[in-house]
Amino acid sequence: MRIINLVENELGESGCETAHGLSFYVETQSHRLLFDTSPGELVLRNARKLGVDLSVIDTVILSHGHYDHSGGILPFVELNPRAKIYMQHNAGDEYYAFDGEEKGYRYIGIDKKILSLPQLQLLKGDTKIDDELQLFTVEKRAYPLPSTNKRLRELCDGHYIQDEFHHEQNLLLTAGGKKILFCGCAHNGILNVMETLERKFGKEMHPDLVIGGFHLMKRTEFSEADTAEVTEIASRLKSYKSHFATCHCTGLPGFNQMKEIMGSQLSYVRSGDEIEV
């Protein structure tokens, strides 16, 4: 099995381009897949630099309906029109970020052209693709949403309401004797994702590896409340037997604080990095 970060916020040793976004290439015995596609065509450039042939991809999974994870889909399908693209049925709805009273609301959803692609597979909730790939959603939460979600909204009937992230899905990959959880941004909260995984797949479900962002990034310095939130998350994650490889929207300040608590159980994956499994 191979797992390569094609696009991420931070520069790695490979010299691959960076962007606020995410895309992973995953190679198993049965699949060549993309989990998210970055904010644009740089996913194609980084793949070429890393020697990853995107023309043989058979599966694309979109974790949720934001541009920084979906922007590479249209450039990708020009290269590869055969791969099936899986997203939740409401991932194409109207999603916005509130940038303050002066700037107002900014559209952060997917390009609507994606919704017309013939290879698109719109899902409603949990979906088992095959023995390797299982998608699942978080319908109820045992823990609060990350506070950084407060500025993220959905436009419904002319009103901007709090996005509850029903359009978000996670991938449980079972291959090569390993169980690996991919969780894009974990907007529902990484603790809720882990709790849902246990509830749906068994109390002893501790994946070998958890990969993705935890949505702890802020534009300002952490407040005492922010620090307490990150400490709580890291302390609870430490109780799992999994290794956590984070990136993207976790942000380096959040990662560094979590690292102090979780030690070697937590690592950061940069653009172009390959993850050892």
N, C-alpha and C positions, 0 to 999 in steps of 0.2 A: 504494500500500500504506500502511496505517496500523497502528501498534503503540502501544497505550496501556496503561500500567500502571494497572490498576483498584484494586489493593490491594497495599500494601507496608508495611514497618515504619516508614519515615521520612516525615515530613510534607513535602509539596511545595508549590509556589506555588499550586496549584489549591485548597488547603484541604480536599481529600478526607480522609476518615477513614483512620486507619492501624490496623494490627494486625500481630501476628507471623504472617505468612502471605504468600501470593502469588497474584496472578491477572493475566493479560495478555489484553487484547482485541486480536485481529488481524483486519484486513480486507484481503482480496486480491480479485482479479478473480473468483475462483471460490468463495471462502469468507468466512464470518463465523464466527470461532471464538474459543473461550476456551481458553487454556492455563492450567490450574489455576483454582480458584474461591475462594480465600481460606478463612479459617476459618469463615465464616458469611454471613449475609444482607447484611452491609455491602457485599458486591460489587454487590448490586442498587442500594443507595443511591448508591454512588460512580458507578455506570454512569449513573444518572439525572442526577446532578449534572454529569457530563461529556457528556451528550447521546448516550450510547451505547445503542442499542435492542437489548436482549438477546433480545427476542422473535424476532428474525431470525437468531439464531445457529443454524448448522447442525451444528457440530462442537464437542465438548468433549473435551479431552485432559487426563487426569490423569497428572502426571509420576511420582507414587509414592503409596503407601498411607498417608499421614499426614493428620491432621485439618486442619492449617493450610493444606493445599492442596485439600482435598476438602469442607470444611464448607459451602461455598456450593452444592453440587450439589443438595441437596434443596430449598432455597428457589428455586433456578434452575428446576428442572423444574416447579414450580408455575406459573411464568410461561411456560415454554417446554418442553412435553413432547415435542417433535418432534426436537430435536437428538440426534444419536448421541453417546454417551459412550464413549470409548476408554480402557481401562486394562489393565494386565497382569493375567493370570488370578489371580495371587497377591497383588494389591494389597489384597485384603480380608482377609488373614490377620491374625494377632495381633501387633501391633507396640507396643513399650513403650519408655519411657525410664527409666533408673535414676537416681533423684534422691538417692541416698545412703542409707546404712544406716538413718537415722531415718525418711525418707519412703518408701523402697522403690521399687517399680515403678509407673509411671503409664502407663495406656493412651493411646497417641497415634495409633491407627489410625483408619480411616474408620468412619462410621456404617454399621452392617450393613444398614440399610434400603436403602442404595444398591444392594446386590447383587441386590435384587428388581426393580429398574427394568427395564421391557421394552426400553428404548432402549439398555441397557448392552451394550457389545461387549467381551468378555473376550479378550485377545490372549495368544499364547504367543511371545514373542520379537519379532524384527523384523517389521514390517508396513508394506507400501506401501499407503496409502489411495488415492492417485491421484498424478498427475504433480506436484502441489504439496506433498503431505504424505507424508513418510516417517518412520516411527517406528523407533528402533533401541535396543537394550539393550547393556550392557557385560557380556559373559560372562567375560572374563578381564582381569586388570589388570597393566599393566606397572609401575605405581607404587603405593605404599602407599595404603590408605584414609586420608582425612583423620583426624587424631587425635581430632577432636571427635565422631567416630562411636562411640567406645568405649563410651559410655553408652547407646547405642541397641541394643535387643535384639528378638529374635523369640521368642515363646512356642511351643515345639514339644514335644509329648508331656510337658507338665508342667515343662519346663525352659526357663529363659531363656538363649538362646544369642546370640552376636554376630549382629546383622543384617548379612547380606551384600548386601543391596539388589538382589536379583534381581527385585524388584517395580518397579524404577525404569526409566523409559523416557525417551528424548530425542526431540525433534522436529527434523527437518531440513526447513525450509520453502524451497521453490524457487518464487519468484514475482517478477514485475516485473524480471527479469534479475538478481536477487540470490539468494544462498543465506544463509539465516539459521538458526542453531542455537539452539534453546530447551532449557535444561537445568535446570528446576525448582530443585533443591538441589545437584545434582552430588554426591550422597552417595558415589557410586563414585569421586569425585575428578575435578576438571575436567581434569586431565592425562590421566586414563584415558579420559574422554569424547572428548577431542580425538584421542588415539591411536587409539581405536576407530573414530572417524569416518574417519580417514585409511586405516585398514586395510580398512574395509568399502567406502569410496566412492572410494578412490584416494589415492595418496601426496601428490598436490598439492592435496588438498581442504583449503583454508583458507577457511572461510565468510567472507562479507563482515562479518558481525556475529554475535556470540555473546551471548545474553541469558540471565541467570539468576543464582541464588545459587551460591556456591562452598563453603558450609558450613565457614566458618572462625570463626564467632562463638563466643565463650566467655563464661561468667558471671564469670570472674575475669580479672585482667590477664594479658597474654601472658608466658609464661616464655621463657627463651632458646631452648628447643627449639621453642616455638610460633613465635617470630620467625624462626628458621631455616627452619621448614616453609613459612611464608608467603613468605619470600624466594625459596626454591627454586621454588615454584609460579609466582610472578610472573616470575622470570627465564626460566623455560621458556616461559611464555605469550608473553613478549615476542618470541620467535623466530617466532611466527606472524604472518601478514599481516592477521589479523582485528582488528576493533575489539571490545572486550569491554565490555558494559554490564551491570554487576552490581547486586545488590540483596539484600534479605531476609537470608538466613542468612550472607552474607559478613561482615556487621557493619561498622560504620564504622571501628573500629580496624584490622581486616584490610584494608579498602579503602584507608585512608590509607597504610598501609605499602606496599601493592601499587602505589599511585599514584606513590610516590616512585621506583619502579623502572620502571613502565610509562608514566608520563607521559600524554600525550594519547591513548594507545592504550586507556586505561581510563576509564570514566565510571560514575557512580552514578545509578540511576533511582529516583525517589521516587514515592510514591503520587499518582496523577493525572497523572504526566508522560507526554508523548507522545514517542516516540523517532523521530528523523529517520532515514530510510533513504535 
